Amino acid sequence: MNRVEFTREIVGLFQEMIDDGEHPIGDFWKRSDEEQKRLFDAGLSKCDGIIIISKHQRGCGLDIYFIENGKLVDPKRGWEYWHKRWEARGGSPMIEWDKGHFEG
């Protein structure tokens, strides 16, 4: 999935979420090499940004979180549900240790 396709599909997924009563927010859509390396050095990513490139660096990864009453919550239908919906749009399967991460 290229960046244009990813954008189209992630926007469609957001619309599904909103239509279903969720309140999604997106984070870290595009990362610089330096930001990716900083996250790797802090133990927050398994991609070092140099040898192992993150989908975020290519603009094909997005972290999605859900908000209720100003607080982060799990999605009403669960992470597995939304990842299955994402897979139906051509996205990659859920990464168990990074459930909020969606990539194409």
C-alpha positions as CSV (number, residue, x, y, z in Angstrom):
1,M,0.0,0.0,0.0
2,N,1.5,3.3,-1.0
3,R,1.1,6.6,0.9
4,V,-1.9,7.8,-1.1
5,E,-3.7,4.5,-0.8
6,F,-2.9,4.4,3.0
7,T,-4.3,7.9,3.4
8,R,-7.5,7.0,1.6
9,E,-8.0,3.8,3.6
10,I,-7.2,5.2,7.0
11,V,-9.6,8.1,6.4
12,G,-12.3,5.5,5.5
13,L,-11.5,3.6,8.7
14,F,-11.8,6.8,10.8
15,Q,-15.2,7.5,9.2
16,E,-16.3,3.9,10.1
17,M,-15.1,4.5,13.7
18,I,-16.9,7.8,14.0
19,D,-20.1,6.4,12.4
20,D,-20.0,3.6,15.0
21,G,-19.8,6.1,17.9
22,E,-16.1,6.0,18.5
23,H,-13.9,9.1,19.1
24,P,-10.6,8.3,17.4
25,I,-7.5,10.5,17.3
26,G,-4.4,9.9,15.2
27,D,-0.8,10.4,16.3
28,F,2.6,9.9,14.7
29,W,1.4,9.8,11.1
30,K,4.8,10.9,9.6
31,R,8.1,10.6,11.5
32,S,11.5,11.9,10.6
33,D,14.5,9.5,10.8
34,E,15.7,11.4,13.9
35,E,12.4,11.1,15.7
36,Q,12.2,7.3,14.9
37,K,15.8,6.9,16.2
38,R,14.8,8.8,19.4
39,L,11.8,6.5,20.0
40,F,14.0,3.4,19.3
41,D,16.6,4.6,21.8
42,A,13.9,5.2,24.4
43,G,12.7,1.6,23.9
44,L,9.4,2.8,22.4
45,S,9.9,1.2,19.0
46,K,11.6,-1.9,17.5
47,C,12.5,0.1,14.4
48,D,15.8,2.0,14.6
49,G,14.9,4.2,11.7
50,I,18.1,3.5,9.9
51,I,18.4,-0.3,9.3
52,I,14.8,-1.2,10.2
53,I,12.6,1.5,8.7
54,S,9.2,2.2,10.4
55,K,6.0,2.5,8.3
56,H,5.7,5.9,10.0
57,Q,8.8,7.1,8.3
58,R,7.1,6.3,4.9
59,G,3.8,8.0,5.9
60,C,2.1,4.5,5.9
61,G,1.7,4.1,9.7
62,L,-0.6,5.8,12.1
63,D,-1.2,5.3,15.8
64,I,-4.9,5.5,16.7
65,Y,-6.2,6.2,20.1
66,F,-9.7,6.6,21.5
67,I,-11.0,9.4,23.7
68,E,-14.0,9.4,26.0
69,N,-14.6,12.3,28.4
70,G,-11.1,13.6,27.8
71,K,-9.4,10.3,28.7
72,L,-7.8,7.6,26.6
73,V,-9.9,4.4,26.5
74,D,-10.0,1.2,24.7
75,P,-12.3,1.2,21.6
76,K,-15.9,0.1,22.4
77,R,-15.8,-2.8,20.0
78,G,-12.2,-3.7,20.9
79,W,-8.9,-3.5,19.2
80,E,-9.4,-6.8,17.3
81,Y,-12.6,-5.6,15.7
82,W,-11.0,-2.4,14.3
83,H,-7.9,-4.3,13.1
84,K,-10.1,-6.8,11.3
85,R,-11.9,-3.8,9.7
86,W,-8.5,-2.4,8.8
87,E,-7.3,-5.8,7.3
88,A,-10.5,-5.8,5.2
89,R,-9.3,-2.5,3.7
90,G,-6.0,-4.0,2.8
91,G,-4.1,-3.0,5.9
92,S,-1.6,-5.2,7.9
93,P,-2.7,-7.3,10.8
94,M,-2.6,-6.1,14.4
95,I,0.8,-6.1,16.2
96,E,-0.1,-7.6,19.6
97,W,2.3,-5.5,21.6
98,D,1.3,-2.3,19.7
99,K,-2.5,-2.5,19.4
100,G,-2.9,1.2,18.5
101,H,-0.6,1.0,15.5
102,F,-2.2,0.7,12.1
103,E,-0.1,0.3,9.0
104,G,-0.5,-0.3,5.3
